[in-house]
Amino acid sequence: MQSASDRHEYPAHWEADVVLRDGGTARIRPITVDDAERLVSFYEQVSDESKYYRFFAPYPRLSAKDVHRFTHHDFVDRVGLAATVGGEFIATVRYDRIGADGMAATAPADEAEVAFLVQDAHQGRGVASALLEHIAAVARERGIRRFAAEVLPANNKMIKVFTDAGYTQKRSFEDGVVRLEFDLEPTERSLAVQRAREQRAEAHSVRRLLVPGSVAVIGAGRTPGGVGRSVLGNLREAGFTGDLHAVNKAFPEGLTELDGVPAHRSVRDIDGHVDLAVVAVPADHVPEVVTECGEHGVQGLVVLAAGYAESGPEGRERQRELVRHARAYGMRIIGPNAFGVINTSPQVRLNASLAPQTPRPGRIGLFAQSGAIGVALLSRLHRRGGGVTGVTGVSTFVSSGNRADVSGNDVLQYWYDDPDTDVALMYLESIGNPRKFTRLARRTAAVKPLVVVQGAGSAPQGHAVRATRLPHATVSALLRQAGVIRVDTITELVDAGLLLARQPLPRGPRVGILGNSESLGLLTYDACLSEGLRPQPPLDLTTEASADDFHAALAHALADETCDAVVVTAIPAIGEASPGDAELAQALRSAAASGPAKPVLVVHVELGGLAAALSAATSTAPRARTATPGGEAAEPGPTRTGTTASETTATGTTASETTATGTTAPETTATAPSAPSAPSASTATGTPPAPAAAGVPGAVEAPEGAHLIPAYPAAERAVRALAEAVKYAQWRREAADPGKVPEHEDIDERGAAALIGRLLARGQGLTLGTDETCELLGRYGVPVRRSLPAPTPDEAVQAASALGYPVALKATAPHLRHRADLGGVRLDLADEEQLRRAYAELTELFGAPQELRPVVQAMAPRGVDTVVRAVIDPAAGAVLSFGLAGAASQLLGDMAHRLIPVTDRDATSLVRSIRTAPLLFGWRGSTPVDTPALEELLLRVSRLVDDHPEVAAVTLEPVVVAPHGLSVLGASVRLAPPPVRDDLGPRTLPAY
């Protein structure tokens, strides 16, 4: 049991689970008086050399005085943290506050000595680096701004821990000791180092689950049909390249094999290590299994069992205990209630899932929280991957179930530098940590496309989700700004993913259209206009067009400098000169391969053979990307395929559409052949054979290196996928130069901090009064036009005299505030008579002055009324919002959002991204307003919130933007204590 400290209660919020460099986990927590035996045991396992480096002299054992000193802390001036695995210490760190003379001190002294000790068996795992991040965060919380450390010159590992951390530091050498001093304020470099370590560690932890050398299926029954037995069979049929074990405590003593796989009654009975355990036992038996796995050194678990948080409060607590239990042994979990994981790499061939058929190998990474949606996506990719775009298949697949531990964020970390994944597709029913997901998505999208379907409803049972006050549409908009390609259905997810996996990115929105159907060309043209693209007039080749005609037209379109992408439309033609499917496919492929690297898409109606022939090829080996003239990466895809049933109905509509809520319409086809059978087991060479290219009339194998072209059964689907690719390519170009956060010399950051400190001393959270709001905003160069209360007509006249005519009279009651459309505002009152008359009208219409709360304000120059808001959301972080003021904009939800800190480019795009933006730029002959002044205001508000996390919310409404300058007529600010830890804090896994 943890004990209270001498001066502070036990700081439970310092406890954290972290992922180490090798992918294992450890728990970091404060050291207390109850840890004396653990500390002694830990010290006994440290080598004499490590002890010498710690104490600068031989120090074989700790004295009773040492143990007391190292376990009794006040959690303010003396703090000790331990990293534990299995409840035992593997490393410790402590700081002692010191004064200018180097002796023990108390606040306001802001320097501390820090020292580490890491068990030799755990050195090299990044334990000290993780401890440094956490002890530095603790020190900052306690008012310590600088660490000092004395290290022996030979202790290179510890010197490297300090120097690699990225803090601003000084280094000196005296009396045979290296003295390091470094500031604890996070720097750009320290944050970059921290996040790079986070990425490597979390990616490695997922790699241990997806690339295991050995797998144990726990709960594999003797009779066929059970979950465990099914997974065991799927692993065998996929040709898993590592060691495979079947485990069931119900096995008879003499059973040594099950289906040719070594059988054991317990994981403990397995000779050698086990990297991954697939747990297929009832939830009540899982704790026993976790203990056995942890004691045997298993690295990770896939828990298929249900009965956890999705089943109610009791199951939620069972899920929390499962995560705590596994992490105590350094293991990570996929699940519970998971569908499983798949890795199609020939070096792994892992199908540790309930999917009876391993998907085709390919370049698409797939993540789904729901098992049902995972099945639908695997099925859709299998059909489309073979029948429409060749062997574009799956590299890795993760179905996380309740995602109690491993989440989409972890898988993104893995995909970021996974050489086998070119495109990431994700179905997210919920986002547990939107702030981190947005950060990781931005980095991933800068190197490979990320396509996401995001559930619009509440989080499913079993998902731990941070509470957010932001509307779903706002979170979606923030994801798009991070480079995420947001789509609404899994059909669109697959459509976009296959295009991005097989074709280069377009350099712009200009689209060429050609084909043998005038009506289909016009339909494509209209679809392009609807999606914001710039189509050229369709080129009608007529129904008599030959393969050579298609080849020549496509080659000409690709060579056209005014064309960025080409959509080819094709319908069945009749006549001796009409090309067959294979002939037309070859013509299109050869033209696309020989021309400039631009995306080519085909819209086909009732040409199942063409779809297959376009993608038929002879090799599954991925080929290197080549740079296009615009600098974008172009990658012809893998080049061997089979064929499947066409997804086209008689009208060319989509076969099935799954929405973000997971509902699926029945699938119908016209005269399409049957779907292919499942791939057979691995061949003797170790490579699973792909389905043959037969099965659809006209399908032929393309020559080696053929350029694969995606084909779609409807123009709208093809154009929608192309439009997403165009927007993503534009984002990639802009992300290369994200802009900068300007420095404003007139900002008084220190004065604002002092003011905030004084105001927060009154209480935990408060909305500032008018004078305080004006003072705080004024320190950031945001003047607010003064208004004076007018509780009586005479006081209104006095206020107007003080401000100067003309004035405005406004009702500020909550139901009338910012609602000029209700008549609670009177403008341009030029003298006392007009003011008194207006006052009488307002009180007659709306009631007594105490109900109206009228104020008088000097008139501002006429312009466009806008609103600027900033809010700290507990899930998404700091968000800046902008829109036009008024009921119409509010009803339409016409607000734009950006994550803080906002750069100059962000501010420019924010102003222009609302639908009503033309009103700012001279719509229908009106005078354009001063948008540069508006952009500067946005930057200043962003800077205020970014500099001071205590600023919980800012609202400026209305902000009247005139042709020259702007006026802030109303403002409110809310303060609250900042969060103890945020995304700038030390690395940590979600708490349980």
C-alpha positions, 0 to 999 in steps of 0.5 A: 500500500502506498503511503502519504509523504512527509509534506504531500499526499502520494502523487498518484498522477505521477504513475505511468506505464511506458513503452521501452525501446525494445517494445516492452513496457514498464511502470514508473511510479514514486518510491515510498516507505513501503519499497524498502525490501524492493530497493534492497533486492534491486540493489543486490542485482546491480553489478559492482561496476554500476554501483561504482558509477553511481556512488563514485566508490565501491559500494557493495550494499545499502546501509539502513540509513541509505535505505531510509533516505532513498525511500522517504521523500517529501515529493517536493524537494526530495523525489524518487521514481522507480521503473518496475516490471512484474512489481520489481524495481529495474531502475531508479532515479531521484532528485534533491533540491539544492541551493546556490551553494550546492546544499539541500534547499527548499523552494524558491530554489529552482535547481536539483541534483539528479542521479540514476541507477539501472539494473544491468540486465535492463540497460540499453532498453531506454529505461533511463531516458524514459525516467529522465522525461518523467522526473523532469516533468515532476521537477517542473511541476514542483518549481524546479527549472534546472537539473545538475548531474555529476558523472564519472568520465567512463560512464559513457552510457549515462552521459549519453542519456543526458546529452541526447535528451535535447535540453539546453545544457552546460558541461564542465570537468573538474576534480575528475568528474563531468558536471552537466547542467541543463534547463528543464524547459522543453525545447524544439529539439527535446520534443523532437527527441522525445517523439522520435523515441516514442515512435520507435518504442511504440512501433517496436511494440507493435512489431513484436505482435505482427512479426513474432518468431513463435506463437502459442494458441492458448485454448485450442480445443481437441475438437474442431470448430472452436475459436482456438482451434480455428485460429490454430488452423488459420495459422497453419494454412497461412504457412506461418514461418515461425514456431507454432504451439497449441496450449490447453490445460484440458489436454490429456497428459500424453498428448504431444501434438494437435494437427501436427502442432506441438501440444502443451498443457501450459505455456510454462511447458514450452521449451524456448521463448514465445513471442505472441500468445493468442488467448482464446479462453473464457474471460474468467480464465484469462487472468491465470493465462496472463500470469503464466505468459508473463512468467514465461516471458511472452512479449504480447497477447491477442485476446479474443475473449469477450465479456469485458467492457462491452458487457457493462461495468463489471466487464469494464473493471475486468478489462482494466485489471487485464491491462494492468496485469499484462503491463505489469509483465511488460506485455502489450495487448490487442483486444480484448474482444479482438478479431485478430491480426494478419501479416502477409509478408512472405517472411512471416505469413501470420494469420492469427485471426478468425479470418479463414482466408489469408488476404492477398499480399499487398501494400495496404495496411488495414486497421479496424476496431470492429471485427464485423467491419474488419471482415467486410473490409477484408472481403471487399479488398479481396474482391476489388484487389483481385478483380479490379486492381490486381494484387493490391492486397493487404500488408498487415491487418489489425482488429483491435476489438475494445482496444484496451491497450494497442490502438490505432495510434500504435499501429500508425507508429508502426506503419509510419516507417514500415517498408511493406505498407504504402497506404493506410486504411482505418475504420475508427468507431472512436478516437481515444486520444484525438490530440495524439492521433492528429499529431501522428496522422500529420506525420504519417500523411506526409510520407504515405496516404492515410484514409479514415472512416470515422464513426459518427455516433457515440463510442461503442461499449468497451472503448475508453474515450476522452471526453470532448466538447467538440462536435463530430464535424469539428474533429473531422475537420481537424483530421483533414487539416492533419492530412487525413483523407476522410471518407464516409463509407467503407466502399469509399475507403477501398475506392480511395485506397486502391487508387492511392496504392496504384497511381501517382498523386495528381499535381492539380485538379484538371481532369481529362475525360475520354471514352466511347460513350458521350453520355458516360463522359458527360456524367463523369464531367458533371461528377467532376464539377460536383467534387470541385475538380476542373474537368476538360470537355469530354472527348468522345471516341464513339462506339466504333473506337478501336484499342489503338484509338484509346491508346492514342487518345490516352497518350495525347491526354497524358502529354497535355500540360493542362491535364493532371489526371485522366478518366477513361470511360468505356462501355461494351461496343459492337462491331468487328473493329471493337476491341476486346477486353484484353486488347483494350486493357493492354492499350490503356496500360501501355499508354499509361506506362509510356506517358508522363506519370499522371493518375489514370482511372477507368469507369467501366459499365458491364465490362468485367473482363476489362476490369480484370484485364486492366489489372492482370499481371505476372508478379507480386513483387513490389516495385520501387516508386519513381519521382514524377516531374512534380516531385511526387512519388509514383509507384506502379503496383505489384504485377500478378493478379487473379480475377473476381466477380464484377461489382457492377450492376446493370446500371453501373451502381455500386454493389454494396455500401457500408456506412460509418455506422457499419450497416451493409446493404445486400450485394447484388451483381448482374451477369458476373462470374462467381468469386474466386476460391480462397488461396491455397496453402503455401507452396513448397517455395514458401510463397502463397499462390495468387488466384489465376487470371482466369474466370472472366471472359477476356482476362489475360495475363499482362506482361511483366511490369505492366502498369496497373489501372484502377477501374470503377463501376460508377463515374461518381465513385471514380471521381470521388476517389480522384477528388480525395487524391487531389486534395491530399496531393495539395495538402502534401505540397502545402505541408512541405512549407507549413508556415511559421508562428510570427513573433510580435514584439509588442506582446507582454508574455510575462505581464500576462502570466503575472496577471493570470497568476493573480487572477487564478489565486482567487479560485480554481476557475473563473470567467473574467470581468470586463476590465480584466478581460480587456487588460489580459487581451491588451497585453497581447495586442488585442484591444477591446472597444470599451462599453459602459453599463447603462442601468438607467436612461440618465446613466446611458446619457452619461456613458455616451458623453464619456465615450463620444457620439455616435454610440450604440445601445445594446441589450446584453441579457443572455437571451439577447446577446449577439442576437441583433436579429431580435432587435436588441441593438440600436446603432448610430445614435447621434445625440441624447434625444436619439439615445433616450428614444432608443432606450425607451423602445428597448425597455418597452419591447423587452422589459425592465433594464435589469432584465435587458442589462443595457450597455453603451458603446462607441460606434465602430467603422462599418464592416463584416461581423465575425466571431473568433473563438479559442478553446482548450478541449480535453481530447483534441487540445487547443483549437482556434475557430473562426466564422461570420457572426449571426444566426445564419452562420450558426445554424449552418455550422459555418465555422472553420477550425485549426489546431493551436499554435496557428501559423501564418499559413494556417491563419490565411487558410482559416479565413478563406475556408468558411463557405461565407468567405466571399463576403470578406472579399467583395462579394457582389460589389461590396467593399473588401475588408481588411483580411490581413488585420483579421489574420493578425488577430487570429495569430495573436489569440492563438499565441495567447492560448499557446503561451498560457495553458491556463487560458481555457477559453476565449471568445471575441464576438463580434469582431467587425472587420472594416475595409481598414482595420477591425474592432473587437466589440465584445470579449470573454475569457475563462481561466482554469488551472492547466492540466498536470500533463499534456501532449508536451509531457513525458511519454505514457500509455493511456492510464488504467 
